[in-house]
Amino acid sequence: MRWFGEDGVRVFQRRRAFDCEAFLSGMLSYLFVSDNPRYEGSVKLLFDEHKHPLSEKKYHKMTDEQKSHCQWQRAIRW
């Protein structure tokens, strides 16, 4: 978690990811981590082929072909 508070912030600043009030610009993203439940703040979510998280309702509306491209992955909400 220290990385997000220190090193990560410097990376974002260099890439101009903050607006003029120092708020992170952009949409909610996920940082994918290896499947280790000990990652602080990580959760296992179902993602579609474009790496978008899926709700149970969306998943049940998908065709079998679409479902075959979905994957469970551990991520940290960013």
Secondary structure as UniProt FT lines:
FT   HELIX           2..5
FT   HELIX           7..14
FT   TURN            15..16
FT   TURN            20..21
FT   STRAND          30..32
FT   TURN            37..38
FT   TURN            40..41
FT   STRAND          42..47
FT   TURN            49..50
FT   HELIX           56..61
FT   HELIX           64..67
FT   TURN            68..69
FT   STRAND          71..77
//
